[in-house]
C-alpha cells in the first residue's frame, strides 16, 4: 500500500500542484468576504489568533482537525467551484465550534 501511494503521488505531482495553486487563487478571491459574512451569520467575531490551514492529500475524504484548525481537501475535484464549496463547508466548522466553546 505504501509503495502504491508513493508512486501515485509521484505520477500525479504536477496535477496536485496545479490544483493546489488553482484552489488557492480562487479562495483568495472570496476569503475575506466569506469570513465577514460567516461571522455575521453565526454572530461571532472571527478569532484574531486563529488561522485555518488546508492540506491537499490524495484522500477524497476531508477530515478536519479542530485542535489545530486544519482540514484536508481532495486534490482533484471535477470543478473549482466544488472545491470552494468544500473549503467553505469545512471553514464553517471552526467558527461554529468556537462559538459553542
KAHU-V795209 format. One record per backbone hydrogen bond with DSSP energy under -0.5 kcal/mol. CO is the residue of the C=O (numbers start at 1). NH is the residue of the N-H. If there is no record, write none. Layout:
co:CO nh:NH
co:CO nh:NH
//
This chain:
co:1 nh:5
co:2 nh:6
co:3 nh:7
co:4 nh:8
co:5 nh:9
co:6 nh:10
co:7 nh:11
co:8 nh:12
co:10 nh:13
co:12 nh:16
co:13 nh:17
co:14 nh:18
co:15 nh:19
co:16 nh:20
co:17 nh:21
co:18 nh:22
co:19 nh:23
co:20 nh:24
co:21 nh:25
co:22 nh:26
co:23 nh:27
co:24 nh:28
co:25 nh:29
co:26 nh:29
co:26 nh:30
co:27 nh:30
co:27 nh:31
co:30 nh:34
co:31 nh:35
co:32 nh:36
co:33 nh:37
co:34 nh:38
co:35 nh:39
co:36 nh:40
co:37 nh:41
co:38 nh:42
co:39 nh:43
co:39 nh:44
co:47 nh:50
co:53 nh:71
co:55 nh:57
co:55 nh:73
co:57 nh:75
co:61 nh:63
co:63 nh:72
co:64 nh:66
co:65 nh:68
co:65 nh:69
co:65 nh:70
co:69 nh:53
co:70 nh:65
co:71 nh:55
co:79 nh:83
co:80 nh:84
co:81 nh:85
co:82 nh:86
co:83 nh:87
co:84 nh:88
co:85 nh:89
co:86 nh:90
co:87 nh:91
co:88 nh:92
co:89 nh:93
co:90 nh:93
co:90 nh:94
co:91 nh:95
co:92 nh:96
co:93 nh:97
co:94 nh:98
co:95 nh:99
co:96 nh:100
co:98 nh:101
//
